[in-house]
Amino acid sequence: MDENGRKRNLKAEATRWLIFFGVAIVLSVLLWLGLSLTGRKNPITSFGTLVSDSSVTVGIEGNAPKSLDIRTEQGTAVEQALLGNVYETLVSRSETNKLQPGIASSWQASDDGLTYTFTLNGGMTFANGHKLDSSDVVWSLQNAVNNHYVGADQLGDLKEITNPNANTVVITLAKPNPRLLRALAGRAGVVYDAESKTNYAKSAVGSGPFTVSTAEQSQIVLQRNDSYWGKKAASSQVTLYYYANEESMADAMKAGKISMALPLSASTASELGKTNGLTADDKVMLAFNNDNNSPFSDEQIRKMTRYAIDAKTIAKNAPDAYAPLGGPISPLEDGYEDLSGLYLYNLEQGQRMRTYFGVNYIAPIDILVPKEYESIGNDVKTAIDTNLEVLDSAADVTERMNAGTYNIALTTMSDEGDASVFDNGQSVFHFENGDAQQAYANAMAATNDNDYQARMRDYARAVSENAASDWLYTRKNFLAVSDGLQGYPKNLTDRLLPLNRLTLH
């Protein structure tokens, strides 16, 4: 072999060895990665996910739902445990209470607000393996209306519900209902398996990321639905423990039995290492009795009182205050606007307005407060020279308000959308105002969400400008979490408790 041939052979041999070593290195790296992943305590199923075999425990003060039947069980406990976790709704809502896709991936409303067309996600199934399609949606809505399930009254005047194909649902209304989508994000929008014969009181068949494996008097165990059509739950199991009082729940947190505790008072949350969020609708307020037999039937007395009370300072000092409010709609509700600047504290203005009245024109004013808010009651007493009556509990204050035997009461409004109570004089506030009534009627006639939001802002401003009451602040939602807990919700936890991202590291 000549010299050139030998050089060619040596070069080819070197190339083969380089290829061999390159392949060996790649295989070694892949083997190392495989051993590393399989050796983890909580195996990762895919890069970038949080899915694991971890088990998380959550403590909730209050009673467990007596029944798992979310169709008929009253109260918020069943919603908190099951809505979004076991059962899913046609429309969903985010932690900031904004509407977002649920079982429906998108929707469109007609210009007149009478027809809503929903396009469903594909490939959906219930936990029992049954396919979920438009026929289940139509069946669920029809049953909700016909059987008067909880929340069905919020659907408005339904004219027709049809499904032109497996992925489309059309809802036709007899008249506009701008809150339809909001209703479909609650219990009225739950989609059930039309083929299931389950006993809803004792078991649950939903399409959500969890199933109910155990439901007892003091606990509910949620198991990950491994066949879930969407993003799998981060933890394989979440157990909800129910406690009769805050003290026993705090003890369980300290002992490490639970990794999350809610709701908590400000003092206990601080002791445990608090975190906080915002409830959708807890509004701490001074309720005025606008009845003809009350001093607050006079608009000028109501306005005088609002000027004399330093609401912003009260909110600043209250340990459970999130932010000053000033109106009947809170930050996570439809139509919110910051109205805390309408009646800025101005004691001189309040005193000048008082001089308009004769010495004996204003009858003695009484204020009712629950014991937990006695300090705020004292601030109000000093500001407007009232007689302070401290009652044992908020329930006692509510009872007196319902009886109509009050002038001012420090209370909390806690229902989403409850600003409507100022629409007429039939509520415990007995407030009647033509401008407010017309603004509310306009809002209810809106044919799209933008108009509805704007008109609700007009309504809230009319109610506040006429001093129907004095709204002090929106209340914080306190909870405590252990080190390493991730994916926990902060807002709306008094009603919705999404657990699918909850995991312990």
C-alpha positions as CSV (number, residue, x, y, z in Angstrom):
1,M,0.0,0.0,0.0
2,D,1.4,3.4,-0.9
3,E,1.8,6.3,1.5
4,N,-1.4,8.0,0.5
5,G,-3.4,4.8,1.1
6,R,-2.0,4.4,4.6
7,K,-2.9,8.0,5.4
8,R,-6.5,7.5,4.2
9,N,-6.9,4.4,6.4
10,L,-5.6,6.1,9.5
11,K,-7.9,9.0,8.9
12,A,-11.0,6.7,8.5
13,E,-10.0,4.8,11.7
14,A,-9.8,8.1,13.6
15,T,-13.2,9.1,12.4
16,R,-14.8,5.8,13.5
17,W,-13.3,6.2,17.1
18,L,-14.6,9.8,17.3
19,I,-18.1,8.6,16.4
20,F,-17.9,5.8,18.9
21,F,-16.9,8.1,21.8
22,G,-19.5,10.7,20.8
23,V,-22.3,8.0,20.9
24,A,-21.0,6.7,24.2
25,I,-21.1,10.1,25.8
26,V,-24.7,10.8,24.7
27,L,-25.8,7.4,26.0
28,S,-24.1,8.0,29.3
29,V,-25.9,11.4,29.7
30,L,-29.2,9.9,28.9
31,L,-28.7,7.0,31.4
32,W,-27.7,9.5,34.1
33,L,-30.8,11.5,33.5
34,G,-33.0,8.5,33.6
35,L,-31.5,7.3,36.8
36,S,-31.8,10.7,38.3
37,L,-35.5,11.1,37.4
38,T,-36.5,7.6,38.6
39,G,-34.7,8.1,41.8
40,R,-36.7,11.1,42.8
41,K,-39.1,10.8,45.7
42,N,-41.8,12.7,43.7
43,P,-41.3,11.7,40.1
44,I,-41.8,14.4,37.5
45,T,-44.1,13.3,34.7
46,S,-43.1,16.0,32.3
47,F,-40.7,19.0,32.2
48,G,-42.3,22.2,33.7
49,T,-45.2,20.5,35.5
50,L,-45.8,20.2,39.2
51,V,-47.6,16.9,39.1
52,S,-46.4,14.7,42.0
53,D,-47.5,12.0,44.4
54,S,-47.7,14.5,47.3
55,S,-50.6,14.5,49.7
56,V,-51.8,17.9,51.2
57,T,-54.1,18.6,54.1
58,V,-56.2,21.7,54.5
59,G,-58.1,22.9,57.6
60,I,-61.4,24.8,57.3
61,E,-63.2,26.3,60.2
62,G,-66.9,25.4,60.0
63,N,-69.1,22.4,59.3
64,A,-68.6,20.0,56.5
65,P,-71.4,20.0,54.0
66,K,-74.2,17.7,55.2
67,S,-74.7,16.4,51.7
68,L,-72.4,16.2,48.6
69,D,-75.4,17.1,46.4
70,I,-74.3,20.4,45.0
71,R,-77.6,20.8,43.2
72,T,-79.6,21.2,46.4
73,E,-77.3,21.6,49.4
74,Q,-77.6,25.1,50.8
75,G,-74.7,27.1,52.1
76,T,-71.2,27.7,50.7
77,A,-69.4,24.7,52.2
78,V,-70.3,22.4,49.4
79,E,-69.3,25.0,46.7
80,Q,-66.0,25.6,48.5
81,A,-65.1,21.9,48.5
82,L,-66.5,20.7,45.1
83,L,-66.9,23.6,42.7
84,G,-64.0,23.7,40.3
85,N,-62.4,20.7,42.0
86,V,-64.9,17.9,41.3
87,Y,-67.6,19.7,39.3
88,E,-66.9,22.1,36.5
89,T,-69.0,24.8,35.1
90,L,-69.8,26.0,31.6
91,V,-68.0,29.3,32.3
92,S,-65.3,29.6,34.9
93,R,-63.8,32.5,36.9
94,S,-60.3,33.4,37.9
95,E,-59.0,34.1,41.4
96,T,-59.7,37.8,40.7
97,N,-63.3,36.9,39.9
98,K,-62.9,37.5,36.1
99,L,-64.9,35.3,33.7
100,Q,-62.8,32.8,31.8
101,P,-63.3,29.6,29.8
102,G,-64.5,26.5,31.6
103,I,-66.2,23.6,29.9
104,A,-66.9,26.2,27.1
105,S,-63.7,27.3,25.5
106,S,-65.3,30.4,24.1
107,W,-68.7,32.1,23.7
108,Q,-70.4,34.9,21.7
109,A,-73.4,37.0,22.6
110,S,-75.8,38.6,20.0
111,D,-76.0,42.4,19.8
112,D,-79.5,42.3,21.4
113,G,-78.2,40.2,24.4
114,L,-80.7,37.5,23.8
115,T,-78.6,34.7,22.3
116,Y,-75.4,33.2,23.7
117,T,-73.5,30.6,21.6
118,F,-71.0,28.5,23.5
119,T,-68.2,26.4,21.9
120,L,-67.1,23.5,24.0
121,N,-63.7,22.1,24.5
122,G,-63.0,18.8,22.7
123,G,-62.1,15.5,24.2
124,M,-63.8,16.1,27.6
125,T,-64.9,13.2,29.8
126,F,-66.4,12.7,33.3
127,A,-64.5,10.9,36.0
128,N,-66.4,7.7,35.2
129,G,-65.1,7.7,31.6
130,H,-68.3,8.9,30.0
131,K,-67.9,11.4,27.2
132,L,-68.9,15.0,28.0
133,D,-70.5,16.9,25.1
134,S,-73.3,19.4,24.4
135,S,-76.1,17.0,25.2
136,D,-74.9,16.9,28.9
137,V,-74.8,20.7,29.0
138,V,-78.4,21.0,27.7
139,W,-79.6,18.2,30.1
140,S,-77.9,19.8,33.1
141,L,-79.3,23.3,32.4
142,Q,-82.8,22.0,31.8
143,N,-82.8,20.0,35.0
144,A,-81.4,22.9,37.0
145,V,-84.4,25.1,35.9
146,N,-87.1,22.4,36.1
147,N,-86.0,21.2,39.5
148,H,-85.2,24.7,40.9
149,Y,-81.6,23.8,41.8
150,V,-79.6,26.2,43.8
151,G,-78.6,29.2,41.6
152,A,-81.0,28.4,38.8
153,D,-83.0,31.5,39.5
154,Q,-80.0,33.6,38.4
155,L,-80.3,32.3,34.8
156,G,-83.1,34.7,34.0
157,D,-85.9,34.1,31.6
158,L,-84.7,31.2,29.5
159,K,-86.6,30.8,26.2
160,E,-84.7,27.9,24.7
161,I,-81.5,25.7,25.2
162,T,-80.3,23.8,22.1
163,N,-77.2,22.0,20.9
164,P,-76.9,22.1,17.1
165,N,-73.9,19.8,17.3
166,A,-71.8,18.0,19.9
167,N,-69.5,20.9,20.6
168,T,-72.0,23.8,20.5
169,V,-74.7,25.0,23.0
170,V,-77.1,27.9,22.2
171,I,-79.0,29.7,25.0
172,T,-81.8,32.0,24.0
173,L,-83.3,34.4,26.5
174,A,-86.7,36.1,26.6
175,K,-85.1,39.3,27.8
176,P,-81.5,40.4,28.4
177,N,-79.8,39.1,31.5
178,P,-76.3,40.7,31.8
179,R,-75.5,38.4,34.7
180,L,-76.1,35.1,32.8
181,L,-72.4,34.4,32.3
182,R,-71.7,35.0,36.0
183,A,-74.6,32.6,36.8
184,L,-73.1,30.0,34.5
185,A,-69.8,30.3,36.4
186,G,-71.6,29.2,39.6
187,R,-73.7,26.3,40.6
188,A,-76.3,26.9,37.9
189,G,-73.5,26.3,35.3
190,V,-72.4,22.9,36.7
191,V,-72.4,20.2,34.0
192,Y,-73.5,16.7,35.1
193,D,-73.3,13.3,33.4
194,A,-76.7,12.7,31.8
195,E,-76.1,9.0,31.9
196,S,-75.0,8.7,35.6
197,K,-77.3,7.2,38.2
198,T,-75.2,8.2,41.1
199,N,-76.5,9.1,44.5
200,Y,-75.5,12.7,44.5
201,A,-75.9,13.1,48.3
202,K,-73.2,10.5,49.0
203,S,-71.0,10.5,45.9
204,A,-70.0,12.9,43.1
205,V,-69.4,12.3,39.4
206,G,-68.0,15.4,37.8
207,S,-65.5,16.3,35.1
208,G,-63.0,18.1,37.3
209,P,-59.4,17.4,38.3
210,F,-60.5,15.5,41.5
211,T,-62.9,12.8,42.6
212,V,-64.3,12.3,46.1
213,S,-62.9,9.2,47.6
214,T,-64.2,9.8,51.2
215,A,-66.8,12.1,52.7
216,E,-67.3,12.0,56.4
217,Q,-68.6,14.3,59.1
218,S,-65.4,16.0,59.7
219,Q,-63.4,15.4,56.5
220,I,-63.5,15.1,52.7
221,V,-60.8,13.4,50.8
222,L,-60.2,14.4,47.2
223,Q,-58.3,12.1,44.9
224,R,-56.6,13.1,41.7
225,N,-58.6,12.3,38.6
226,D,-55.8,10.7,36.5
227,S,-58.1,10.6,33.5
228,Y,-58.9,14.3,33.7
229,W,-59.3,15.9,30.3
230,G,-57.4,19.1,31.2
231,K,-54.2,19.8,33.2
232,K,-53.8,17.2,35.9
233,A,-53.9,18.1,39.6
234,A,-50.5,18.8,41.1
235,S,-51.1,16.6,44.2
236,S,-52.5,13.1,44.2
237,Q,-54.6,13.7,47.2
238,V,-56.0,16.7,49.1
239,T,-57.8,16.1,52.4
240,L,-60.1,18.8,53.8
241,Y,-60.5,18.7,57.6
242,Y,-63.3,20.7,59.2
243,Y,-62.9,22.2,62.7
244,A,-65.5,23.5,65.1
245,N,-63.5,26.6,66.1
246,E,-60.4,28.5,65.2
247,E,-58.5,27.4,68.3
248,S,-58.6,23.7,67.4
249,M,-57.7,24.4,63.8
250,A,-54.7,26.6,64.9
251,D,-53.6,23.7,67.2
252,A,-53.7,21.3,64.3
253,M,-51.6,23.7,62.2
254,K,-49.0,24.0,64.9
255,A,-48.9,20.2,65.3
256,G,-48.3,19.8,61.6
257,K,-51.5,18.0,60.9
258,I,-52.6,20.5,58.3
259,S,-50.6,22.6,55.8
260,M,-53.1,25.3,55.3
261,A,-55.8,26.9,57.6
262,L,-58.7,29.2,56.8
263,P,-60.4,31.4,57.5
264,L,-58.6,33.0,60.4
265,S,-58.9,36.1,62.5
266,A,-56.1,38.6,62.0
267,S,-54.6,37.8,65.4
268,T,-54.4,34.0,64.9
269,A,-53.1,34.4,61.3
270,S,-50.4,36.6,62.6
271,E,-49.4,34.1,65.2
272,L,-49.3,31.3,62.6
273,G,-47.5,33.2,59.9
274,K,-50.3,34.9,58.0
275,T,-50.9,35.4,54.4
276,N,-53.9,37.2,53.1
277,G,-56.1,37.7,50.1
278,L,-59.4,39.4,49.3
279,T,-62.9,38.1,49.6
280,A,-65.2,38.9,46.8
281,D,-67.9,40.6,48.8
282,D,-67.2,41.2,52.5
283,K,-68.0,44.8,53.0
284,V,-67.8,46.3,56.5
285,M,-70.2,49.2,56.7
286,L,-72.3,51.5,58.9
287,A,-75.9,50.6,57.8
288,F,-78.4,53.5,58.0
289,N,-82.0,52.8,58.7
290,N,-83.7,55.0,56.1
291,D,-87.2,54.3,57.4
292,N,-89.6,57.2,57.9
293,N,-89.4,56.7,61.6
294,S,-85.6,57.0,61.7
295,P,-83.5,60.2,61.7
296,F,-81.7,58.8,58.6
297,S,-84.8,59.2,56.5
298,D,-83.4,62.7,56.1
299,E,-80.8,62.9,53.3
300,Q,-78.9,65.8,54.9
301,I,-78.5,63.8,58.2
302,R,-77.1,60.9,56.3
303,K,-74.6,63.1,54.5
304,M,-73.7,65.0,57.6
305,T,-72.9,61.7,59.3
306,R,-70.7,60.5,56.5
307,Y,-68.6,63.7,56.6
308,A,-68.2,63.4,60.4
309,I,-66.8,59.8,60.2
310,D,-63.2,59.3,59.3
311,A,-63.7,56.2,57.3
312,K,-60.2,56.1,55.8
313,T,-58.6,56.2,59.2
314,I,-60.9,53.5,60.5
315,A,-59.9,51.3,57.5
316,K,-56.2,52.1,58.1
317,N,-56.4,51.0,61.7
318,A,-58.7,48.0,61.4
319,P,-56.6,44.7,61.4
320,D,-59.0,43.0,58.9
321,A,-59.2,45.9,56.4
322,Y,-58.0,45.4,52.9
323,A,-58.8,48.9,51.6
324,P,-61.3,51.7,52.0
325,L,-64.5,51.2,50.1
326,G,-67.0,54.1,49.9
327,G,-69.7,52.3,48.0
328,P,-71.9,49.2,47.8
329,I,-69.7,47.3,45.3
330,S,-66.4,45.7,46.3
331,P,-63.2,45.4,44.2
332,L,-63.9,41.9,43.0
333,E,-67.5,42.5,42.0
334,D,-69.0,43.6,38.7
335,G,-69.1,47.4,38.4
336,Y,-66.5,48.3,41.0
337,E,-65.3,51.9,41.3
338,D,-63.3,53.4,44.2
339,L,-65.8,55.7,45.8
340,S,-63.9,56.3,49.0
341,G,-63.3,59.9,48.0
342,L,-67.0,60.9,47.8
343,Y,-67.3,61.8,51.5
344,L,-63.8,62.6,52.7
345,Y,-63.6,63.2,56.4
346,N,-64.5,66.8,57.1
347,L,-65.7,67.4,60.6
348,E,-66.3,71.1,60.0
349,Q,-68.5,70.4,57.1
350,G,-70.5,67.9,59.2
351,Q,-70.9,70.4,62.0
352,R,-72.0,73.1,59.6
353,M,-74.7,70.8,58.2
354,R,-75.9,70.0,61.7
355,T,-76.5,73.7,62.4
356,Y,-79.2,73.6,59.7
357,F,-81.4,71.7,62.1
358,G,-83.1,72.9,65.2
359,V,-81.8,71.8,68.6
360,N,-84.4,69.1,69.0
361,Y,-84.9,68.2,65.4
362,I,-82.6,65.3,65.4
363,A,-83.7,62.6,67.8
364,P,-81.1,60.7,69.8
365,I,-79.1,58.3,67.6
366,D,-78.2,54.8,68.6
367,I,-75.5,52.7,67.0
368,L,-75.4,48.9,67.3
369,V,-72.1,47.1,67.0
370,P,-70.9,43.5,67.5
371,K,-68.3,43.1,70.3
372,E,-65.6,42.3,67.7
373,Y,-66.0,45.9,66.3
374,E,-66.4,47.7,69.6
375,S,-63.4,50.0,68.9
376,I,-64.9,51.2,65.7
377,G,-68.2,51.8,67.5
378,N,-66.4,54.0,70.0
379,D,-64.8,56.0,67.1
380,V,-68.2,56.6,65.6
381,K,-69.8,57.4,68.9
382,T,-67.2,60.1,69.5
383,A,-67.6,61.5,65.9
384,I,-71.3,61.9,65.9
385,D,-72.3,61.8,69.6
386,T,-74.4,58.6,69.5
387,N,-75.5,56.1,72.1
388,L,-73.4,53.0,71.6
389,E,-74.9,49.6,72.2
390,V,-72.5,46.6,72.0
391,L,-74.1,43.3,71.2
392,D,-72.5,39.8,71.7
393,S,-72.3,38.9,68.0
394,A,-72.9,39.9,64.4
395,A,-75.9,37.7,64.4
396,D,-77.5,39.7,67.2
397,V,-76.9,42.9,65.2
398,T,-78.5,41.3,62.1
399,E,-81.5,40.3,64.2
400,R,-82.1,43.8,65.3
401,M,-81.7,45.1,61.8
402,N,-84.3,42.6,60.5
403,A,-86.7,43.8,63.3
404,G,-86.1,47.4,62.2
405,T,-85.1,48.5,65.7
406,Y,-82.0,50.4,64.9
407,N,-80.7,53.8,63.6
408,I,-77.1,52.8,62.7
409,A,-75.7,49.3,62.7
410,L,-72.1,48.2,62.1
411,T,-72.5,45.2,59.9
412,T,-71.0,43.2,57.1
413,M,-72.6,42.5,53.7
414,S,-71.3,39.2,52.5
415,D,-73.2,38.2,49.3
416,E,-71.9,38.7,45.9
417,G,-74.0,41.1,44.0
418,D,-75.8,42.3,47.1
419,A,-75.6,45.9,46.0
420,S,-79.1,45.3,44.6
421,V,-80.6,45.7,48.1
422,F,-80.5,49.5,47.6
423,D,-82.7,49.3,44.5
424,N,-85.9,49.5,46.6
425,G,-87.2,50.2,50.1
426,Q,-88.0,46.6,50.9
427,S,-84.6,45.7,52.4
428,V,-83.5,46.3,56.0
429,F,-82.0,49.6,54.8
430,H,-85.4,51.0,53.6
431,F,-83.6,53.1,51.1
432,E,-85.6,54.6,48.2
433,N,-84.3,56.9,45.5
434,G,-85.5,57.4,42.0
435,D,-82.1,58.0,40.5
436,A,-80.7,54.8,42.0
437,Q,-83.7,52.8,40.9
438,Q,-83.4,54.0,37.3
439,A,-79.7,53.3,37.3
440,Y,-80.2,49.8,38.5
441,A,-83.0,49.2,35.9
442,N,-80.6,50.4,33.2
443,A,-77.9,48.0,34.3
444,M,-80.3,45.0,34.3
445,A,-81.3,46.0,30.7
446,A,-77.7,46.0,29.4
447,T,-77.1,43.7,26.4
448,N,-73.3,43.4,26.9
449,D,-70.9,43.2,29.7
450,N,-69.2,46.5,29.1
451,D,-72.5,48.4,29.3
452,Y,-73.5,46.4,32.4
453,Q,-70.3,47.2,34.2
454,A,-70.6,50.9,33.3
455,R,-74.2,51.1,34.4
456,M,-73.5,49.3,37.7
457,R,-70.9,51.9,38.4
458,D,-73.5,54.6,37.7
459,Y,-75.9,52.8,40.1
460,A,-73.3,52.4,42.9
461,R,-72.4,56.1,42.6
462,A,-76.0,57.1,42.9
463,V,-76.5,55.0,46.0
464,S,-73.3,56.4,47.6
465,E,-73.9,60.0,46.6
466,N,-77.3,59.8,48.3
467,A,-75.6,58.4,51.4
468,A,-77.7,55.3,51.6
469,S,-75.2,54.0,54.2
470,D,-71.5,54.5,55.0
471,W,-69.2,51.8,53.6
472,L,-65.9,51.7,55.6
473,Y,-63.7,49.0,53.9
474,T,-63.4,45.7,52.2
475,R,-62.3,42.9,54.5
476,K,-59.2,40.8,54.2
477,N,-59.4,37.0,53.9
478,F,-56.7,35.6,56.3
479,L,-55.2,32.2,55.9
480,A,-52.0,30.5,57.1
481,V,-49.8,28.1,55.1
482,S,-46.8,25.9,56.0
483,D,-43.4,26.3,54.5
484,G,-43.1,24.6,51.1
485,L,-46.8,24.8,50.3
486,Q,-47.3,26.1,46.7
487,G,-50.2,26.8,44.4
488,Y,-52.6,27.8,47.1
489,P,-55.5,30.3,46.4
490,K,-55.7,33.6,48.2
491,N,-58.8,35.3,47.0
492,L,-62.5,34.2,47.1
493,T,-61.6,31.3,49.4
494,D,-64.8,31.9,51.4
495,R,-66.7,30.4,48.4
496,L,-64.2,29.0,45.9
497,L,-61.2,26.9,46.9
498,P,-59.4,25.7,43.7
499,L,-57.0,23.0,44.8
500,N,-55.6,21.7,41.5
501,R,-52.3,23.6,41.8
502,L,-51.9,22.9,45.5
503,T,-48.7,21.0,46.2
504,L,-46.2,20.5,49.1
505,H,-42.4,20.6,48.4
